[in-house]
Amino acid sequence: MQIPAVAMRILFLLALVCAPAAHAGDALPPHKITYDLSLDGKPIGTRQLTIRYLPRDDGERRILEAYTEATVLGQPLVCRSSGQSSARGATFTSSVDQGGAISQVQGIELPEGGWRLVVADGAGVKESTLGKAQARLTSLDLLDPGRTVLLTGGGELTLLLVETGTILTGTLDAGAVGTTKVAGKKVEVTRYTASGGGGTAKFDVDANGLLVKSELSWLGGIVTAVAREVPAPRSYGTVETLESIAPGILEDEL
C-alpha cells in the first residue's frame, strides 16, 4: 500500500509533535487520571490519561496521552491517542487495534478552524479536510482542560472521534451547574448535554476544566467513563520546558 507524499508529510509532522517523549523526570507532576469504562452499564475496561502542562511565551501548551484498554463482544480493544494543544491550535494521532484490525487517525487543526485528516486502515489511506462547521471539537478535546471551554455556549455540536475519524452531531445545551459522584464524593461540575440522532451524550466538567464523567455513543452502544478519583487541583509551581521533554524539536516545527 503506497501512501501519498502529502499524507506522509502529515504523518511525519504528527509523529514528531505528538509522540510520547522520553524524559528523566517531571519538575511538575502531570495530571494522571484513570477512568473506568462501561458499555450499556457493563464494565469493559479502563482509560489511562496523562496531561502535561508546558509554559510558552504565547501561552500554555498541553501534551495529552490516553491509553484505552477494553473488551467488547469478546474482542480486545486497545486505543492509544496522543496530542498537543495551545492557543495556536491542536494536533492528534490515534491508533486502534480492535481484535487484530488496526487503524490510525491523525489530524491537524487548521488556522481557520476545522481539521485536515489522514485515516489509514485495511481499506487504504484516505485524506480529507473538514471545515469548522463540520468538526467543532474532538473527543480528545473533551480530556483537555484547556479545550473543554469549546463546550460552552451551546448550539450545534459536531464531535470528531479521534479513534475512528467519524463525526457525531447533535444540539448542545449551554451547560448546567450541579454535582456528580466520583469515588463516592460529590464533585461540583458543569454538565453539558448533547442530543442528536445517535442519542444523548453527557459531559461532566469540574472547576479545573477536567472531564470527570461522560456518556457517549461509541462501540455500538453508550460508553460511560467515570474517573476513579477526584482530580487534584492544578499546581503552578516549577514546570517543565518543552526542551526538557522533547529535546531537538524546534519551536518553528510546532
C-alpha positions in Angstrom: 0.0 0.0 0.0 1.6 3.2 -1.1 1.0 6.3 1.0 0.7 9.7 -0.9 3.5 12.2 -0.3 1.2 14.7 1.3 -0.1 12.1 3.7 3.5 11.0 4.5 4.4 14.6 5.4 1.3 14.9 7.7 2.1 11.6 9.3 5.7 12.7 9.9 4.8 16.0 11.4 2.2 14.4 13.7 4.6 11.7 14.8 7.2 14.4 15.6 4.8 16.6 17.6 2.6 14.0 19.3 4.8 11.0 20.0 5.4 10.5 23.8 8.8 11.9 24.7 11.3 10.2 27.0 12.4 12.3 29.9 14.2 11.8 33.2 11.5 13.2 35.4 8.9 15.9 35.8 9.6 19.0 37.7 5.8 19.4 38.0 3.9 16.1 38.4 1.4 15.8 35.5 -2.3 15.1 35.9 -2.8 11.3 35.8 -6.4 10.2 35.7 -7.8 6.7 35.4 -11.4 6.3 34.0 -13.5 3.1 34.4 -15.4 2.3 31.2 -18.7 0.6 30.8 -20.8 -0.2 27.7 -24.5 0.0 28.3 -23.9 -0.4 32.0 -21.5 -3.4 31.8 -17.8 -2.8 32.7 -15.5 -3.2 29.7 -12.1 -1.7 30.7 -10.2 1.4 31.6 -8.7 4.6 30.1 -5.4 6.0 31.5 -4.9 9.7 30.8 -1.8 11.8 31.4 -1.7 15.6 30.9 1.5 17.6 30.9 1.5 21.4 31.1 4.2 23.4 29.4 4.7 27.2 29.7 5.2 29.1 26.4 5.7 32.7 25.5 2.3 32.6 23.6 0.5 30.8 26.4 0.3 27.3 27.8 0.8 24.1 25.8 -0.6 20.8 26.9 0.6 17.3 25.9 -2.0 14.6 26.3 -1.6 10.8 26.2 -4.6 8.5 26.6 -4.4 4.7 26.6 -7.7 2.8 26.4 -7.9 -1.0 27.0 -11.3 -2.8 26.9 -13.0 -6.0 25.8 -16.0 -5.5 23.6 -18.2 -8.5 22.5 -15.4 -10.8 23.5 -12.8 -9.0 21.3 -9.9 -7.0 22.8 -9.8 -3.3 22.0 -6.6 -1.2 22.5 -6.6 2.5 21.6 -3.6 4.9 22.0 -4.3 8.6 21.5 -1.9 11.5 21.9 -1.9 15.1 21.1 -0.8 18.6 21.8 -2.8 21.9 22.0 -2.2 25.5 22.7 -3.8 28.9 21.7 -2.3 28.3 18.2 -4.3 25.1 17.6 -4.0 21.3 18.1 -2.9 18.1 16.6 -3.6 14.4 17.4 -2.8 10.9 16.5 -4.8 7.8 17.4 -4.1 4.1 16.8 -6.8 1.5 17.4 -6.3 -2.3 17.5 -9.7 -4.0 17.6 -9.5 -7.7 17.6 -6.4 -7.5 15.3 -7.9 -5.0 12.9 -5.6 -1.9 13.1 -6.4 1.6 12.1 -4.9 5.0 12.6 -6.3 8.5 12.5 -4.2 11.7 12.5 -5.3 15.3 12.4 -4.0 18.9 12.3 -6.3 21.7 13.3 -6.4 24.3 10.5 -5.7 28.0 11.3 -9.2 29.0 10.1 -10.8 26.1 12.1 -11.7 22.6 11.0 -9.3 19.7 10.5 -7.0 18.1 8.0 -7.3 14.3 8.5 -5.4 11.2 7.4 -7.2 7.9 8.1 -5.3 4.6 7.5 -7.0 1.2 7.8 -7.4 -2.0 6.0 -9.1 -0.2 3.1 -6.1 2.1 2.5 -5.2 5.7 3.3 -7.7 8.5 2.9 -7.1 12.2 3.3 -9.8 14.7 3.9 -10.4 18.3 5.1 -13.2 19.2 7.5 -14.5 22.7 7.7 -15.0 24.5 11.1 -18.8 23.7 11.0 -18.1 20.1 10.3 -15.9 19.5 13.3 -16.3 21.9 16.3 -14.1 19.8 18.6 -12.7 16.3 19.0 -13.1 13.5 21.6 -9.6 14.3 22.7 -10.6 17.9 23.4 -13.0 16.5 26.0 -10.0 15.3 28.0 -8.1 18.6 27.6 -8.7 21.2 30.4 -7.6 23.9 28.0 -10.2 23.0 25.4 -13.3 21.9 27.3 -14.2 25.6 27.1 -15.2 24.7 23.5 -18.3 23.1 25.0 -19.6 26.4 26.4 -22.2 28.5 24.6 -24.4 25.6 23.4 -25.6 25.3 19.8 -24.8 22.7 17.2 -22.3 20.0 18.3 -20.0 18.4 15.7 -17.7 16.0 17.5 -14.8 14.3 15.7 -14.0 10.9 17.2 -10.2 10.7 17.1 -10.5 6.9 17.5 -12.3 6.5 14.2 -12.3 9.7 12.2 -16.2 9.8 12.2 -18.4 12.7 13.3 -21.2 12.7 15.9 -23.7 15.5 15.5 -26.3 17.0 17.8 -27.5 20.0 19.7 -25.5 21.1 22.7 -27.0 22.9 25.7 -25.3 25.8 27.4 -24.3 23.7 30.4 -25.9 23.3 33.8 -24.1 23.7 37.1 -24.6 20.8 39.5 -22.8 17.9 41.2 -21.9 14.3 40.3 -20.4 11.5 42.3 -16.8 10.4 41.8 -15.3 7.7 44.1 -18.2 8.3 46.5 -17.6 12.0 46.7 -19.7 14.9 45.4 -17.9 17.0 42.8 -19.2 20.3 41.6 -19.4 20.2 37.8 -20.9 21.8 34.7 -22.9 19.2 32.8 -23.1 19.7 29.1 -25.8 17.6 27.3 -25.9 17.0 23.5 -29.0 15.4 21.8 -29.0 14.1 18.3 -29.8 11.2 16.0 -27.4 8.9 17.9 -29.0 9.6 21.2 -27.9 11.7 24.2 -24.3 12.5 25.2 -23.3 14.0 28.6 -20.0 15.6 29.7 -19.4 16.5 33.4 -16.5 19.0 33.7 -15.1 20.1 37.1 -13.9 23.6 38.1 -10.4 22.9 36.7 -11.8 22.1 33.2 -11.2 18.3 33.7 -13.7 15.8 32.5 -14.7 13.6 35.4 -17.6 11.7 33.8 -19.0 11.2 30.3 -21.6 9.3 28.4 -21.1 8.9 24.6 -22.3 6.8 21.7 -19.4 4.5 20.7 -18.8 0.8 20.1 -22.4 0.2 19.2 -23.8 1.5 22.5 -23.4 4.1 25.2 -19.9 4.2 26.7 -19.7 5.7 30.2 -16.4 6.9 31.5 -16.0 7.8 35.2 -12.8 9.0 37.0 -11.7 6.7 39.8 -10.6 9.6 41.9 -11.4 13.3 42.1 -8.6 15.0 40.1 -6.3 17.1 42.2 -6.3 20.9 41.6 -3.7 22.3 39.3 -0.3 23.1 40.8 1.5 26.1 39.4 5.0 25.5 40.9 8.1 24.7 38.9 7.1 23.5 35.4 8.7 21.6 32.6 10.0 23.3 29.5 9.4 21.9 26.0 13.1 21.2 25.6 13.1 19.0 28.8 10.6 16.5 27.4 11.3 16.8 23.7 14.9 17.8 23.0 15.7 18.6 19.4 12.2 19.8 18.4 12.3 23.4 17.2 9.6 25.8 18.1 9.0 26.6 14.4 8.3 22.9 13.8 5.2 23.0 16.1 
